[in-house]
């Protein structure tokens, strides 16, 4: 996976979402929706 200084790896984004979920700041539904969008965006970028 290629990143520049302004991009964050997908794994770090998912880890941050997990922390928010654990702290009760987001629901499981929001977590899974956001995780799905992150993974889909990575697939879309790789396909281009």
ModelCIF file with pLDDT and N, C-alpha, C, O atoms, coordinates in Angstrom:
data_MODEL
#
_entry.id   MODEL 
#
_entity.id                         1 
_entity.type                       polymer 
_entity.pdbx_number_of_molecules   1 
#
_entity_poly.entity_id                      1 
_entity_poly.type                           'polypeptide(L)' 
_entity_poly.nstd_linkage                   no 
_entity_poly.nstd_monomer                   no 
_entity_poly.pdbx_seq_one_letter_code       
;(UNK)(UNK)(UNK)(UNK)(UNK)(UNK)(UNK)(UNK)(UNK)(UNK)(UNK)(UNK)(UNK)(UNK)(UNK)(UNK)
(UNK)(UNK)(UNK)(UNK)(UNK)(UNK)(UNK)(UNK)(UNK)(UNK)(UNK)(UNK)(UNK)(UNK)(UNK)(UNK)
(UNK)(UNK)(UNK)(UNK)(UNK)(UNK)(UNK)(UNK)(UNK)(UNK)(UNK)(UNK)(UNK)(UNK)(UNK)(UNK)
;
_entity_poly.pdbx_seq_one_letter_code_can   XXXXXXXXXXXXXXXXXXXXXXXXXXXXXXXXXXXXXXXXXXXXXXXX 
_entity_poly.pdbx_strand_id                 A 
#
loop_
_entity_poly_seq.entity_id 
_entity_poly_seq.num 
_entity_poly_seq.mon_id 
_entity_poly_seq.hetero 
1 1  UNK n 
1 2  UNK n 
1 3  UNK n 
1 4  UNK n 
1 5  UNK n 
1 6  UNK n 
1 7  UNK n 
1 8  UNK n 
1 9  UNK n 
1 10 UNK n 
1 11 UNK n 
1 12 UNK n 
1 13 UNK n 
1 14 UNK n 
1 15 UNK n 
1 16 UNK n 
1 17 UNK n 
1 18 UNK n 
1 19 UNK n 
1 20 UNK n 
1 21 UNK n 
1 22 UNK n 
1 23 UNK n 
1 24 UNK n 
1 25 UNK n 
1 26 UNK n 
1 27 UNK n 
1 28 UNK n 
1 29 UNK n 
1 30 UNK n 
1 31 UNK n 
1 32 UNK n 
1 33 UNK n 
1 34 UNK n 
1 35 UNK n 
1 36 UNK n 
1 37 UNK n 
1 38 UNK n 
1 39 UNK n 
1 40 UNK n 
1 41 UNK n 
1 42 UNK n 
1 43 UNK n 
1 44 UNK n 
1 45 UNK n 
1 46 UNK n 
1 47 UNK n 
1 48 UNK n 
#
_struct_asym.id          A 
_struct_asym.entity_id   1 
#
loop_
_ma_qa_metric.id 
_ma_qa_metric.mode 
_ma_qa_metric.name 
_ma_qa_metric.software_group_id 
_ma_qa_metric.type 
1 global pLDDT . pLDDT 
2 local  pLDDT . pLDDT 
#
_ma_qa_metric_global.metric_id      1 
_ma_qa_metric_global.metric_value   82.85 
_ma_qa_metric_global.model_id       1 
_ma_qa_metric_global.ordinal_id     1 
#
loop_
_ma_qa_metric_local.label_asym_id 
_ma_qa_metric_local.label_comp_id 
_ma_qa_metric_local.label_seq_id 
_ma_qa_metric_local.metric_id 
_ma_qa_metric_local.metric_value 
_ma_qa_metric_local.model_id 
_ma_qa_metric_local.ordinal_id 
A UNK 1  2 46.00 1 1  
A UNK 2  2 50.00 1 2  
A UNK 3  2 49.00 1 3  
A UNK 4  2 49.00 1 4  
A UNK 5  2 51.00 1 5  
A UNK 6  2 59.00 1 6  
A UNK 7  2 69.00 1 7  
A UNK 8  2 72.00 1 8  
A UNK 9  2 84.00 1 9  
A UNK 10 2 86.00 1 10 
A UNK 11 2 89.00 1 11 
A UNK 12 2 91.00 1 12 
A UNK 13 2 90.00 1 13 
A UNK 14 2 92.00 1 14 
A UNK 15 2 94.00 1 15 
A UNK 16 2 94.00 1 16 
A UNK 17 2 95.00 1 17 
A UNK 18 2 96.00 1 18 
A UNK 19 2 97.00 1 19 
A UNK 20 2 96.00 1 20 
A UNK 21 2 96.00 1 21 
A UNK 22 2 97.00 1 22 
A UNK 23 2 97.00 1 23 
A UNK 24 2 97.00 1 24 
A UNK 25 2 97.00 1 25 
A UNK 26 2 96.00 1 26 
A UNK 27 2 97.00 1 27 
A UNK 28 2 96.00 1 28 
A UNK 29 2 97.00 1 29 
A UNK 30 2 97.00 1 30 
A UNK 31 2 96.00 1 31 
A UNK 32 2 96.00 1 32 
A UNK 33 2 96.00 1 33 
A UNK 34 2 94.00 1 34 
A UNK 35 2 93.00 1 35 
A UNK 36 2 93.00 1 36 
A UNK 37 2 92.00 1 37 
A UNK 38 2 88.00 1 38 
A UNK 39 2 88.00 1 39 
A UNK 40 2 88.00 1 40 
A UNK 41 2 83.00 1 41 
A UNK 42 2 76.00 1 42 
A UNK 43 2 71.00 1 43 
A UNK 44 2 63.00 1 44 
A UNK 45 2 62.00 1 45 
A UNK 46 2 63.00 1 46 
A UNK 47 2 61.00 1 47 
A UNK 48 2 58.00 1 48 
#
loop_
_atom_site.group_PDB 
_atom_site.id 
_atom_site.type_symbol 
_atom_site.label_atom_id 
_atom_site.label_alt_id 
_atom_site.label_comp_id 
_atom_site.label_asym_id 
_atom_site.label_entity_id 
_atom_site.label_seq_id 
_atom_site.pdbx_PDB_ins_code 
_atom_site.Cartn_x 
_atom_site.Cartn_y 
_atom_site.Cartn_z 
_atom_site.occupancy 
_atom_site.B_iso_or_equiv 
_atom_site.pdbx_formal_charge 
_atom_site.auth_seq_id 
_atom_site.auth_comp_id 
_atom_site.auth_asym_id 
_atom_site.auth_atom_id 
_atom_site.pdbx_PDB_model_num 
ATOM 1   N N  . UNK A 1 1  ? 0.849   -1.155 0.000   1.00 46.00 ? 1  UNK A N  1 
ATOM 2   C CA . UNK A 1 1  ? 0.000   0.000  0.000   1.00 46.00 ? 1  UNK A CA 1 
ATOM 3   C C  . UNK A 1 1  ? 0.902   1.226  0.000   1.00 46.00 ? 1  UNK A C  1 
ATOM 4   O O  . UNK A 1 1  ? 1.869   1.301  0.758   1.00 46.00 ? 1  UNK A O  1 
ATOM 5   N N  . UNK A 1 2  ? 0.580   2.166  -0.842  1.00 50.00 ? 2  UNK A N  1 
ATOM 6   C CA . UNK A 1 2  ? 1.366   3.374  -0.997  1.00 50.00 ? 2  UNK A CA 1 
ATOM 7   C C  . UNK A 1 2  ? 0.703   4.517  -0.248  1.00 50.00 ? 2  UNK A C  1 
ATOM 8   O O  . UNK A 1 2  ? -0.498  4.746  -0.389  1.00 50.00 ? 2  UNK A O  1 
ATOM 9   N N  . UNK A 1 3  ? 1.487   5.233  0.552   1.00 49.00 ? 3  UNK A N  1 
ATOM 10  C CA . UNK A 1 3  ? 0.935   6.380  1.253   1.00 49.00 ? 3  UNK A CA 1 
ATOM 11  C C  . UNK A 1 3  ? 1.892   7.552  1.132   1.00 49.00 ? 3  UNK A C  1 
ATOM 12  O O  . UNK A 1 3  ? 3.101   7.367  0.994   1.00 49.00 ? 3  UNK A O  1 
ATOM 13  N N  . UNK A 1 4  ? 1.348   8.753  1.183   1.00 49.00 ? 4  UNK A N  1 
ATOM 14  C CA . UNK A 1 4  ? 2.212   9.923  1.284   1.00 49.00 ? 4  UNK A CA 1 
ATOM 15  C C  . UNK A 1 4  ? 2.064   10.477 2.692   1.00 49.00 ? 4  UNK A C  1 
ATOM 16  O O  . UNK A 1 4  ? 1.382   9.884  3.527   1.00 49.00 ? 4  UNK A O  1 
ATOM 17  N N  . UNK A 1 5  ? 2.702   11.610 2.957   1.00 51.00 ? 5  UNK A N  1 
ATOM 18  C CA . UNK A 1 5  ? 2.714   12.123 4.328   1.00 51.00 ? 5  UNK A CA 1 
ATOM 19  C C  . UNK A 1 5  ? 1.336   12.534 4.839   1.00 51.00 ? 5  UNK A C  1 
ATOM 20  O O  . UNK A 1 5  ? 1.147   12.645 6.050   1.00 51.00 ? 5  UNK A O  1 
ATOM 21  N N  . UNK A 1 6  ? 0.371   12.764 3.952   1.00 59.00 ? 6  UNK A N  1 
ATOM 22  C CA . UNK A 1 6  ? -0.963  13.196 4.385   1.00 59.00 ? 6  UNK A CA 1 
ATOM 23  C C  . UNK A 1 6  ? -1.942  12.041 4.520   1.00 59.00 ? 6  UNK A C  1 
ATOM 24  O O  . UNK A 1 6  ? -3.046  12.237 5.027   1.00 59.00 ? 6  UNK A O  1 
ATOM 25  N N  . UNK A 1 7  ? -1.574  10.854 4.087   1.00 69.00 ? 7  UNK A N  1 
ATOM 26  C CA . UNK A 1 7  ? -2.472  9.706  4.144   1.00 69.00 ? 7  UNK A CA 1 
ATOM 27  C C  . UNK A 1 7  ? -2.147  8.821  5.342   1.00 69.00 ? 7  UNK A C  1 
ATOM 28  O O  . UNK A 1 7  ? -1.011  8.774  5.815   1.00 69.00 ? 7  UNK A O  1 
ATOM 29  N N  . UNK A 1 8  ? -3.170  8.124  5.815   1.00 72.00 ? 8  UNK A N  1 
ATOM 30  C CA . UNK A 1 8  ? -3.016  7.229  6.940   1.00 72.00 ? 8  UNK A CA 1 
ATOM 31  C C  . UNK A 1 8  ? -3.367  5.823  6.446   1.00 72.00 ? 8  UNK A C  1 
ATOM 32  O O  . UNK A 1 8  ? -4.371  5.649  5.755   1.00 72.00 ? 8  UNK A O  1 
ATOM 33  N N  . UNK A 1 9  ? -2.550  4.813  6.792   1.00 84.00 ? 9  UNK A N  1 
ATOM 34  C CA . UNK A 1 9  ? -2.880  3.438  6.385   1.00 84.00 ? 9  UNK A CA 1 
ATOM 35  C C  . UNK A 1 9  ? -4.256  3.027  6.910   1.00 84.00 ? 9  UNK A C  1 
ATOM 36  O O  . UNK A 1 9  ? -4.679  3.457  7.983   1.00 84.00 ? 9  UNK A O  1 
ATOM 37  N N  . UNK A 1 10 ? -4.930  2.203  6.151   1.00 86.00 ? 10 UNK A N  1 
ATOM 38  C CA . UNK A 1 10 ? -6.272  1.733  6.512   1.00 86.00 ? 10 UNK A CA 1 
ATOM 39  C C  . UNK A 1 10 ? -6.271  1.070  7.888   1.00 86.00 ? 10 UNK A C  1 
ATOM 40  O O  . UNK A 1 10 ? -7.201  1.254  8.673   1.00 86.00 ? 10 UNK A O  1 
ATOM 41  N N  . UNK A 1 11 ? -5.219  0.297  8.176   1.00 89.00 ? 11 UNK A N  1 
ATOM 42  C CA . UNK A 1 11 ? -5.163  -0.408 9.460   1.00 89.00 ? 11 UNK A CA 1 
ATOM 43  C C  . UNK A 1 11 ? -5.194  0.571  10.638  1.00 89.00 ? 11 UNK A C  1 
ATOM 44  O O  . UNK A 1 11 ? -5.833  0.301  11.656  1.00 89.00 ? 11 UNK A O  1 
ATOM 45  N N  . UNK A 1 12 ? -4.512  1.695  10.499  1.00 91.00 ? 12 UNK A N  1 
ATOM 46  C CA . UNK A 1 12 ? -4.505  2.693  11.580  1.00 91.00 ? 12 UNK A CA 1 
ATOM 47  C C  . UNK A 1 12 ? -5.887  3.322  11.720  1.00 91.00 ? 12 UNK A C  1 
ATOM 48  O O  . UNK A 1 12 ? -6.340  3.587  12.833  1.00 91.00 ? 12 UNK A O  1 
ATOM 49  N N  . UNK A 1 13 ? -6.558  3.563  10.591  1.00 90.00 ? 13 UNK A N  1 
ATOM 50  C CA . UNK A 1 13 ? -7.910  4.111  10.644  1.00 90.00 ? 13 UNK A CA 1 
ATOM 51  C C  . UNK A 1 13 ? -8.863  3.176  11.361  1.00 90.00 ? 13 UNK A C  1 
ATOM 52  O O  . UNK A 1 13 ? -9.687  3.613  12.165  1.00 90.00 ? 13 UNK A O  1 
ATOM 53  N N  . UNK A 1 14 ? -8.751  1.895  11.072  1.00 92.00 ? 14 UNK A N  1 
ATOM 54  C CA . UNK A 1 14 ? -9.609  0.906  11.725  1.00 92.00 ? 14 UNK A CA 1 
ATOM 55  C C  . UNK A 1 14 ? -9.277  0.812  13.210  1.00 92.00 ? 14 UNK A C  1 
ATOM 56  O O  . UNK A 1 14 ? -10.176 0.669  14.038  1.00 92.00 ? 14 UNK A O  1 
ATOM 57  N N  . UNK A 1 15 ? -7.993  0.891  13.551  1.00 94.00 ? 15 UNK A N  1 
ATOM 58  C CA . UNK A 1 15 ? -7.593  0.859  14.965  1.00 94.00 ? 15 UNK A CA 1 
ATOM 59  C C  . UNK A 1 15 ? -8.168  2.063  15.711  1.00 94.00 ? 15 UNK A C  1 
ATOM 60  O O  . UNK A 1 15 ? -8.631  1.929  16.843  1.00 94.00 ? 15 UNK A O  1 
ATOM 61  N N  . UNK A 1 16 ? -8.140  3.229  15.082  1.00 94.00 ? 16 UNK A N  1 
ATOM 62  C CA . UNK A 1 16 ? -8.706  4.427  15.710  1.00 94.00 ? 16 UNK A CA 1 
ATOM 63  C C  . UNK A 1 16 ? -10.215 4.289  15.886  1.00 94.00 ? 16 UNK A C  1 
ATOM 64  O O  . UNK A 1 16 ? -10.764 4.680  16.916  1.00 94.00 ? 16 UNK A O  1 
ATOM 65  N N  . UNK A 1 17 ? -10.876 3.737  14.886  1.00 95.00 ? 17 UNK A N  1 
ATOM 66  C CA . UNK A 1 17 ? -12.316 3.505  15.013  1.00 95.00 ? 17 UNK A CA 1 
ATOM 67  C C  . UNK A 1 17 ? -12.604 2.539  16.160  1.00 95.00 ? 17 UNK A C  1 
ATOM 68  O O  . UNK A 1 17 ? -13.565 2.725  16.906  1.00 95.00 ? 17 UNK A O  1 
ATOM 69  N N  . UNK A 1 18 ? -11.770 1.510  16.298  1.00 96.00 ? 18 UNK A N  1 
ATOM 70  C CA . UNK A 1 18 ? -11.939 0.539  17.381  1.00 96.00 ? 18 UNK A CA 1 
ATOM 71  C C  . UNK A 1 18 ? -11.843 1.212  18.737  1.00 96.00 ? 18 UNK A C  1 
ATOM 72  O O  . UNK A 1 18 ? -12.622 0.913  19.642  1.00 96.00 ? 18 UNK A O  1 
ATOM 73  N N  . UNK A 1 19 ? -10.885 2.123  18.880  1.00 97.00 ? 19 UNK A N  1 
ATOM 74  C CA . UNK A 1 19 ? -10.738 2.841  20.152  1.00 97.00 ? 19 UNK A CA 1 
ATOM 75  C C  . UNK A 1 19 ? -11.974 3.681  20.449  1.00 97.00 ? 19 UNK A C  1 
ATOM 76  O O  . UNK A 1 19 ? -12.432 3.732  21.591  1.00 97.00 ? 19 UNK A O  1 
ATOM 77  N N  . UNK A 1 20 ? -12.515 4.338  19.428  1.00 96.00 ? 20 UNK A N  1 
ATOM 78  C CA . UNK A 1 20 ? -13.726 5.139  19.621  1.00 96.00 ? 20 UNK A CA 1 
ATOM 79  C C  . UNK A 1 20 ? -14.898 4.260  20.058  1.00 96.00 ? 20 UNK A C  1 
ATOM 80  O O  . UNK A 1 20 ? -15.689 4.636  20.922  1.00 96.00 ? 20 UNK A O  1 
ATOM 81  N N  . UNK A 1 21 ? -14.989 3.070  19.433  1.00 96.00 ? 21 UNK A N  1 
ATOM 82  C CA . UNK A 1 21 ? -16.066 2.133  19.784  1.00 96.00 ? 21 UNK A CA 1 
ATOM 83  C C  . UNK A 1 21 ? -15.896 1.646  21.220  1.00 96.00 ? 21 UNK A C  1 
ATOM 84  O O  . UNK A 1 21 ? -16.870 1.574  21.969  1.00 96.00 ? 21 UNK A O  1 
ATOM 85  N N  . UNK A 1 22 ? -14.665 1.309  21.609  1.00 97.00 ? 22 UNK A N  1 
ATOM 86  C CA . UNK A 1 22 ? -14.402 0.820  22.964  1.00 97.00 ? 22 UNK A CA 1 
ATOM 87  C C  . UNK A 1 22 ? -14.730 1.874  24.017  1.00 97.00 ? 22 UNK A C  1 
ATOM 88  O O  . UNK A 1 22 ? -15.196 1.543  25.107  1.00 97.00 ? 22 UNK A O  1 
ATOM 89  N N  . UNK A 1 23 ? -14.488 3.138  23.691  1.00 97.00 ? 23 UNK A N  1 
ATOM 90  C CA . UNK A 1 23 ? -14.779 4.221  24.627  1.00 97.00 ? 23 UNK A CA 1 
ATOM 91  C C  . UNK A 1 23 ? -16.256 4.605  24.634  1.00 97.00 ? 23 UNK A C  1 
ATOM 92  O O  . UNK A 1 23 ? -16.680 5.441  25.433  1.00 97.00 ? 23 UNK A O  1 
ATOM 93  N N  . UNK A 1 24 ? -17.038 3.994  23.744  1.00 97.00 ? 24 UNK A N  1 
ATOM 94  C CA . UNK A 1 24 ? -18.466 4.272  23.693  1.00 97.00 ? 24 UNK A CA 1 
ATOM 95  C C  . UNK A 1 24 ? -18.811 5.552  22.955  1.00 97.00 ? 24 UNK A C  1 
ATOM 96  O O  . UNK A 1 24 ? -19.927 6.057  23.071  1.00 97.00 ? 24 UNK A O  1 
ATOM 97  N N  . UNK A 1 25 ? -17.851 6.083  22.190  1.00 97.00 ? 25 UNK A N  1 
ATOM 98  C CA . UNK A 1 25 ? -18.095 7.324  21.464  1.00 97.00 ? 25 UNK A CA 1 
ATOM 99  C C  . UNK A 1 25 ? -18.818 7.100  20.141  1.00 97.00 ? 25 UNK A C  1 
ATOM 100 O O  . UNK A 1 25 ? -19.439 8.015  19.601  1.00 97.00 ? 25 UNK A O  1 
ATOM 101 N N  . UNK A 1 26 ? -18.732 5.866  19.618  1.00 96.00 ? 26 UNK A N  1 
ATOM 102 C CA . UNK A 1 26 ? -19.498 5.499  18.419  1.00 96.00 ? 26 UNK A CA 1 
ATOM 103 C C  . UNK A 1 26 ? -20.132 4.132  18.656  1.00 96.00 ? 26 UNK A C  1 
ATOM 104 O O  . UNK A 1 26 ? -19.634 3.329  19.446  1.00 96.00 ? 26 UNK A O  1 
ATOM 105 N N  . UNK A 1 27 ? -21.224 3.886  17.966  1.00 97.00 ? 27 UNK A N  1 
ATOM 106 C CA . UNK A 1 27 ? -21.912 2.602  18.104  1.00 97.00 ? 27 UNK A CA 1 
ATOM 107 C C  . UNK A 1 27 ? -21.234 1.552  17.233  1.00 97.00 ? 27 UNK A C  1 
ATOM 108 O O  . UNK A 1 27 ? -20.424 1.876  16.365  1.00 97.00 ? 27 UNK A O  1 
ATOM 109 N N  . UNK A 1 28 ? -21.574 0.289  17.477  1.00 96.00 ? 28 UNK A N  1 
ATOM 110 C CA . UNK A 1 28 ? -21.036 -0.793 16.651  1.00 96.00 ? 28 UNK A CA 1 
ATOM 111 C C  . UNK A 1 28 ? -21.469 -0.628 15.200  1.00 96.00 ? 28 UNK A C  1 
ATOM 112 O O  . UNK A 1 28 ? -20.699 -0.901 14.279  1.00 96.00 ? 28 UNK A O  1 
ATOM 113 N N  . UNK A 1 29 ? -22.711 -0.179 15.001  1.00 97.00 ? 29 UNK A N  1 
ATOM 114 C CA . UNK A 1 29 ? -23.216 0.009  13.638  1.00 97.00 ? 29 UNK A CA 1 
ATOM 115 C C  . UNK A 1 29 ? -22.385 1.055  12.895  1.00 97.00 ? 29 UNK A C  1 
ATOM 116 O O  . UNK A 1 29 ? -22.026 0.849  11.735  1.00 97.00 ? 29 UNK A O  1 
ATOM 117 N N  . UNK A 1 30 ? -22.079 2.165  13.550  1.00 97.00 ? 30 UNK A N  1 
ATOM 118 C CA . UNK A 1 30 ? -21.252 3.201  12.926  1.00 97.00 ? 30 UNK A CA 1 
ATOM 119 C C  . UNK A 1 30 ? -19.848 2.663  12.667  1.00 97.00 ? 30 UNK A C  1 
ATOM 120 O O  . UNK A 1 30 ? -19.262 2.931  11.618  1.00 97.00 ? 30 UNK A O  1 
ATOM 121 N N  . UNK A 1 31 ? -19.309 1.904  13.620  1.00 96.00 ? 31 UNK A N  1 
ATOM 122 C CA . UNK A 1 31 ? -17.979 1.314  13.451  1.00 96.00 ? 31 UNK A CA 1 
ATOM 123 C C  . UNK A 1 31 ? -17.930 0.427  12.205  1.00 96.00 ? 31 UNK A C  1 
ATOM 124 O O  . UNK A 1 31 ? -17.038 0.569  11.368  1.00 96.00 ? 31 UNK A O  1 
ATOM 125 N N  . UNK A 1 32 ? -18.886 -0.478 12.093  1.00 96.00 ? 32 UNK A N  1 
ATOM 126 C CA . UNK A 1 32 ? -18.855 -1.402 10.958  1.00 96.00 ? 32 UNK A CA 1 
ATOM 127 C C  . UNK A 1 32 ? -19.112 -0.692 9.629   1.00 96.00 ? 32 UNK A C  1 
ATOM 128 O O  . UNK A 1 32 ? -18.532 -1.069 8.611   1.00 96.00 ? 32 UNK A O  1 
ATOM 129 N N  . UNK A 1 33 ? -19.963 0.318  9.625   1.00 96.00 ? 33 UNK A N  1 
ATOM 130 C CA . UNK A 1 33 ? -20.190 1.099  8.406   1.00 96.00 ? 33 UNK A CA 1 
ATOM 131 C C  . UNK A 1 33 ? -18.922 1.845  7.994   1.00 96.00 ? 33 UNK A C  1 
ATOM 132 O O  . UNK A 1 33 ? -18.555 1.854  6.819   1.00 96.00 ? 33 UNK A O  1 
ATOM 133 N N  . UNK A 1 34 ? -18.258 2.466  8.958   1.00 94.00 ? 34 UNK A N  1 
ATOM 134 C CA . UNK A 1 34 ? -17.030 3.213  8.660   1.00 94.00 ? 34 UNK A CA 1 
ATOM 135 C C  . UNK A 1 34 ? -15.915 2.271  8.221   1.00 94.00 ? 34 UNK A C  1 
ATOM 136 O O  . UNK A 1 34 ? -15.160 2.584  7.301   1.00 94.00 ? 34 UNK A O  1 
ATOM 137 N N  . UNK A 1 35 ? -15.812 1.124  8.874   1.00 93.00 ? 35 UNK A N  1 
ATOM 138 C CA . UNK A 1 35 ? -14.799 0.137  8.503   1.00 93.00 ? 35 UNK A CA 1 
ATOM 139 C C  . UNK A 1 35 ? -15.021 -0.332 7.064   1.00 93.00 ? 35 UNK A C  1 
ATOM 140 O O  . UNK A 1 35 ? -14.078 -0.441 6.282   1.00 93.00 ? 35 UNK A O  1 
ATOM 141 N N  . UNK A 1 36 ? -16.274 -0.604 6.732   1.00 93.00 ? 36 UNK A N  1 
ATOM 142 C CA . UNK A 1 36 ? -16.603 -1.040 5.376   1.00 93.00 ? 36 UNK A CA 1 
ATOM 143 C C  . UNK A 1 36 ? -16.231 0.033  4.351   1.00 93.00 ? 36 UNK A C  1 
ATOM 144 O O  . UNK A 1 36 ? -15.690 -0.286 3.292   1.00 93.00 ? 36 UNK A O  1 
ATOM 145 N N  . UNK A 1 37 ? -16.517 1.292  4.655   1.00 92.00 ? 37 UNK A N  1 
ATOM 146 C CA . UNK A 1 37 ? -16.167 2.384  3.741   1.00 92.00 ? 37 UNK A CA 1 
ATOM 147 C C  . UNK A 1 37 ? -14.660 2.517  3.574   1.00 92.00 ? 37 UNK A C  1 
ATOM 148 O O  . UNK A 1 37 ? -14.177 2.752  2.466   1.00 92.00 ? 37 UNK A O  1 
ATOM 149 N N  . UNK A 1 38 ? -13.912 2.369  4.665   1.00 88.00 ? 38 UNK A N  1 
ATOM 150 C CA . UNK A 1 38 ? -12.454 2.423  4.568   1.00 88.00 ? 38 UNK A CA 1 
ATOM 151 C C  . UNK A 1 38 ? -11.914 1.316  3.671   1.00 88.00 ? 38 UNK A C  1 
ATOM 152 O O  . UNK A 1 38 ? -11.079 1.559  2.800   1.00 88.00 ? 38 UNK A O  1 
ATOM 153 N N  . UNK A 1 39 ? -12.398 0.109  3.894   1.00 88.00 ? 39 UNK A N  1 
ATOM 154 C CA . UNK A 1 39 ? -11.925 -1.019 3.082   1.00 88.00 ? 39 UNK A CA 1 
ATOM 155 C C  . UNK A 1 39 ? -12.339 -0.865 1.622   1.00 88.00 ? 39 UNK A C  1 
ATOM 156 O O  . UNK A 1 39 ? -11.558 -1.177 0.723   1.00 88.00 ? 39 UNK A O  1 
ATOM 157 N N  . UNK A 1 40 ? -13.557 -0.389 1.377   1.00 88.00 ? 40 UNK A N  1 
ATOM 158 C CA . UNK A 1 40 ? -14.020 -0.187 0.003   1.00 88.00 ? 40 UNK A CA 1 
ATOM 159 C C  . UNK A 1 40 ? -13.201 0.899  -0.689  1.00 88.00 ? 40 UNK A C  1 
ATOM 160 O O  . UNK A 1 40 ? -12.889 0.774  -1.873  1.00 88.00 ? 40 UNK A O  1 
ATOM 161 N N  . UNK A 1 41 ? -12.851 1.956  0.029   1.00 83.00 ? 41 UNK A N  1 
ATOM 162 C CA . UNK A 1 41 ? -12.063 3.025  -0.582  1.00 83.00 ? 41 UNK A CA 1 
ATOM 163 C C  . UNK A 1 41 ? -10.684 2.519  -0.956  1.00 83.00 ? 41 UNK A C  1 
ATOM 164 O O  . UNK A 1 41 ? -10.129 2.941  -1.971  1.00 83.00 ? 41 UNK A O  1 
ATOM 165 N N  . UNK A 1 42 ? -10.118 1.620  -0.158  1.00 76.00 ? 42 UNK A N  1 
ATOM 166 C CA . UNK A 1 42 ? -8.803  1.062  -0.488  1.00 76.00 ? 42 UNK A CA 1 
ATOM 167 C C  . UNK A 1 42 ? -8.910  0.207  -1.748  1.00 76.00 ? 42 UNK A C  1 
ATOM 168 O O  . UNK A 1 42 ? -8.029  0.254  -2.607  1.00 76.00 ? 42 UNK A O  1 
ATOM 169 N N  . UNK A 1 43 ? -9.976  -0.569 -1.861  1.00 71.00 ? 43 UNK A N  1 
ATOM 170 C CA . UNK A 1 43 ? -10.167 -1.413 -3.041  1.00 71.00 ? 43 UNK A CA 1 
ATOM 171 C C  . UNK A 1 43 ? -10.348 -0.543 -4.272  1.00 71.00 ? 43 UNK A C  1 
ATOM 172 O O  . UNK A 1 43 ? -9.763  -0.823 -5.319  1.00 71.00 ? 43 UNK A O  1 
ATOM 173 N N  . UNK A 1 44 ? -11.161 0.521  -4.161  1.00 63.00 ? 44 UNK A N  1 
ATOM 174 C CA . UNK A 1 44 ? -11.394 1.420  -5.294  1.00 63.00 ? 44 UNK A CA 1 
ATOM 175 C C  . UNK A 1 44 ? -10.100 2.089  -5.750  1.00 63.00 ? 44 UNK A C  1 
ATOM 176 O O  . UNK A 1 44 ? -9.861  2.216  -6.951  1.00 63.00 ? 44 UNK A O  1 
ATOM 177 N N  . UNK A 1 45 ? -9.274  2.513  -4.815  1.00 62.00 ? 45 UNK A N  1 
ATOM 178 C CA . UNK A 1 45 ? -8.011  3.169  -5.156  1.00 62.00 ? 45 UNK A CA 1 
ATOM 179 C C  . UNK A 1 45 ? -7.063  2.184  -5.829  1.00 62.00 ? 45 UNK A C  1 
ATOM 180 O O  . UNK A 1 45 ? -6.391  2.536  -6.799  1.00 62.00 ? 45 UNK A O  1 
ATOM 181 N N  . UNK A 1 46 ? -7.003  0.968  -5.330  1.00 63.00 ? 46 UNK A N  1 
ATOM 182 C CA . UNK A 1 46 ? -6.109  -0.053 -5.905  1.00 63.00 ? 46 UNK A CA 1 
ATOM 183 C C  . UNK A 1 46 ? -6.532  -0.435 -7.311  1.00 63.00 ? 46 UNK A C  1 
ATOM 184 O O  . UNK A 1 46 ? -5.687  -0.780 -8.137  1.00 63.00 ? 46 UNK A O  1 
ATOM 185 N N  . UNK A 1 47 ? -7.821  -0.380 -7.596  1.00 61.00 ? 47 UNK A N  1 
ATOM 186 C CA . UNK A 1 47 ? -8.322  -0.749 -8.921  1.00 61.00 ? 47 UNK A CA 1 
ATOM 187 C C  . UNK A 1 47 ? -8.050  0.306  -9.978  1.00 61.00 ? 47 UNK A C  1 
ATOM 188 O O  . UNK A 1 47 ? -8.122  0.014  -11.171 1.00 61.00 ? 47 UNK A O  1 
ATOM 189 N N  . UNK A 1 48 ? -7.738  1.526  -9.563  1.00 58.00 ? 48 UNK A N  1 
ATOM 190 C CA . UNK A 1 48 ? -7.496  2.615  -10.523 1.00 58.00 ? 48 UNK A CA 1 
ATOM 191 C C  . UNK A 1 48 ? -6.108  2.595  -11.077 1.00 58.00 ? 48 UNK A C  1 
ATOM 192 O O  . UNK A 1 48 ? -5.757  3.447  -11.895 1.00 58.00 ? 48 UNK A O  1 
#
